[in-house]
């Protein structure tokens, strides 16, 4: 069972999300002044949690009131209600939150008293938050449940000596054919109870599993993993192959003889085991590759029985710079043509459109991507492409020396670009410079897009997001490099 299988979830505590006011030029003093006034609610528009929830990157489908009727809950001097006067002088923020999730709209969950912080409690540097909810829950009919249980015991005793359970599978093996990155594919197997009693089945945990629930490789999902089938009935088991970003980064380590392979073991309680081989062929594409391989990728030739011209003569030509993979250059060029004003970062992702973009990148047709999809879909495809590479564009180096150097000189563009050109491979340098050029243009056209710096820093550095000491410094590094081009910085 996962978190979203519950009807209702309450998630509360110190979530440690801060305000992005520094990205908008609002000083700590200004934040404190606003937070102490009746207009403290104006600061919510800079809340990191709200921004990420709006993008669907965290706490998907969780909710909280649109307005929080209390001042930021952090950080205060202990024993007082005075904003932090320590040397660090933390910027006030709503770090303490209460979020709720409802699986179905008809679930009876109601906030009957507005959320509030308790200003009188001063033992911590946080102010606690509380709220009162009314939740309607199902009540078990104890007598009915007991009756059902007793009847089940009698039924079990009656059938204890009957023949072993037997099932028939609609397929003894499952072949998914070709599968693509971020394009889940599902197949089903029908399990029919052909025995004289009900059948309980479950899938056995695979050898060397990291936990007692791992029945298969992470690229394969099976539902349900256990079930009871009445006599004469059948059950559909869904198998889904899903190549996520984490999977595609290590796809070469997972492939066996060029295929994705797994063997599921379906076990009947008090019965035999059934072995179900599962295979799939991963479509090696520009996603989940390396910069070196991307530099050598040529558009896939489509079979044409009439046109016998040399395929190389029909390849699109462009001014793609040396050391920059053409697939990256085409996406960046399309985005620069469309400009930042057409980029709506709150647009919803469309997997069908994404698949169309991926196909265009792989086949080279159409050559011009600027009219193929919206700016946001092209933007998302670029981020997905970079995020799927086996290594980040800005590699950390041995003992993280490159990242440490860039953190050290995060406000010095000259030193940053010197580090880039002396430490990163040529393709990484070229791609990074191109991306910074695009972002520099976007920021000049739409200042609010600077709010995307954290996302881009995460993609380009893939740094440890749990390291509070340096987590917020990576966007600063990227901002400095975007603000000052290498030719200007290095003279």
CORCOR-V675084 format. One record per residue. N is the residue number from 1. PSI is psi as a letter, one per 30 degrees, with the letter a starting at -180 (* if undefined). Layout:
N&PSI, N&PSI
This chain:
1&k, 2&l, 3&e, 4&g, 5&f, 6&k, 7&e, 8&k, 9&k, 10&k, 11&j, 12&l, 13&a, 14&j, 15&f, 16&g, 17&k, 18&a, 19&k, 20&h, 21&f, 22&f, 23&f, 24&g, 25&g, 26&k, 27&l, 28&e, 29&e, 30&e, 31&e, 32&e, 33&e, 34&e, 35&f, 36&f, 37&l, 38&f, 39&g, 40&f, 41&f, 42&f, 43&f, 44&f, 45&f, 46&g, 47&k, 48&e, 49&e, 50&e, 51&e, 52&e, 53&e, 54&e, 55&f, 56&g, 57&f, 58&l, 59&h, 60&k, 61&g, 62&l, 63&l, 64&l, 65&k, 66&e, 67&k, 68&j, 69&h, 70&l, 71&l, 72&k, 73&g, 74&k, 75&k, 76&l, 77&k, 78&k, 79&g, 80&l, 81&h, 82&k, 83&l, 84&k, 85&g, 86&l, 87&e, 88&e, 89&h, 90&k, 91&k, 92&k, 93&l, 94&i, 95&f, 96&j, 97&l, 98&j, 99&k, 100&l, 101&k, 102&k, 103&e, 104&k, 105&e, 106&f, 107&k, 108&i, 109&k, 110&k, 111&j, 112&f, 113&k, 114&l, 115&k, 116&l, 117&l, 118&j, 119&f, 120&f, 121&j, 122&g, 123&f, 124&l, 125&g, 126&l, 127&k, 128&l, 129&k, 130&l, 131&l, 132&k, 133&l, 134&k, 135&k, 136&k, 137&l, 138&k, 139&k, 140&k, 141&j, 142&e, 143&e, 144&e, 145&e, 146&e, 147&e, 148&e, 149&e, 150&e, 151&e, 152&e, 153&e, 154&e, 155&e, 156&e, 157&e, 158&e, 159&g, 160&e, 161&g, 162&l, 163&l, 164&l, 165&k, 166&k, 167&l, 168&k, 169&k, 170&f, 171&k, 172&f, 173&l, 174&k, 175&j, 176&f, 177&b, 178&k, 179&l, 180&l, 181&k, 182&g, 183&i, 184&k, 185&k, 186&k, 187&l, 188&l, 189&k, 190&k, 191&j, 192&k, 193&j, 194&g, 195&a, 196&g, 197&l, 198&l, 199&k, 200&k, 201&l, 202&l, 203&k, 204&k, 205&k, 206&l, 207&k, 208&g, 209&k, 210&f, 211&l, 212&g, 213&g, 214&j, 215&f, 216&l, 217&l, 218&f, 219&f, 220&k, 221&k, 222&k, 223&k, 224&l, 225&f, 226&l, 227&l, 228&k, 229&j, 230&l, 231&k, 232&f, 233&l, 234&l, 235&k, 236&k, 237&k, 238&k, 239&k, 240&k, 241&k, 242&j, 243&j, 244&l, 245&e, 246&e, 247&e, 248&f, 249&f, 250&g, 251&e, 252&f, 253&f, 254&e, 255&k, 256&j, 257&h, 258&g, 259&l, 260&k, 261&k, 262&l, 263&j, 264&k, 265&j, 266&j, 267&k, 268&k, 269&k, 270&g, 271&a, 272&l, 273&k, 274&k, 275&k, 276&j, 277&k, 278&k, 279&l, 280&l, 281&j, 282&k, 283&j, 284&j, 285&a, 286&f, 287&k, 288&g, 289&a, 290&l, 291&e, 292&e, 293&e, 294&e, 295&f, 296&f, 297&k, 298&k, 299&k, 300&k, 301&k, 302&k, 303&k, 304&j, 305&f, 306&e, 307&j, 308&g, 309&l, 310&k, 311&e, 312&f, 313&f, 314&g, 315&k, 316&k, 317&k, 318&a, 319&h, 320&k, 321&l, 322&k, 323&g, 324&j, 325&k, 326&e, 327&e, 328&e, 329&e, 330&e, 331&e, 332&e, 333&e, 334&e, 335&e, 336&e, 337&e, 338&e, 339&l, 340&f, 341&f, 342&g, 343&j, 344&j, 345&f, 346&g, 347&k, 348&k, 349&k, 350&j, 351&e, 352&e, 353&e, 354&e, 355&e, 356&e, 357&e, 358&e, 359&e, 360&e, 361&e, 362&e, 363&f, 364&g, 365&k, 366&l, 367&e, 368&j, 369&f, 370&f, 371&g, 372&e, 373&l, 374&l, 375&e, 376&e, 377&e, 378&e, 379&e, 380&e, 381&e, 382&e, 383&e, 384&e, 385&e, 386&e, 387&f, 388&f, 389&l, 390&f, 391&l, 392&l, 393&e, 394&j, 395&l, 396&f, 397&l, 398&k, 399&g, 400&g, 401&e, 402&e, 403&e, 404&e, 405&e, 406&e, 407&e, 408&e, 409&h, 410&f, 411&g, 412&j, 413&e, 414&e, 415&e, 416&e, 417&f, 418&e, 419&e, 420&e, 421&f, 422&f, 423&f, 424&k, 425&l, 426&e, 427&e, 428&e, 429&e, 430&e, 431&e, 432&e, 433&e, 434&e, 435&e, 436&e, 437&e, 438&e, 439&e, 440&e, 441&e, 442&e, 443&e, 444&f, 445&f, 446&j, 447&e, 448&f, 449&f, 450&f, 451&f, 452&f, 453&e, 454&e, 455&e, 456&e, 457&e, 458&e, 459&e, 460&e, 461&e, 462&h, 463&l, 464&j, 465&f, 466&f, 467&j, 468&f, 469&e, 470&f, 471&e, 472&f, 473&f, 474&e, 475&e, 476&e, 477&e, 478&e, 479&e, 480&e, 481&e, 482&e, 483&e, 484&j, 485&l, 486&e, 487&e, 488&e, 489&e, 490&f, 491&*
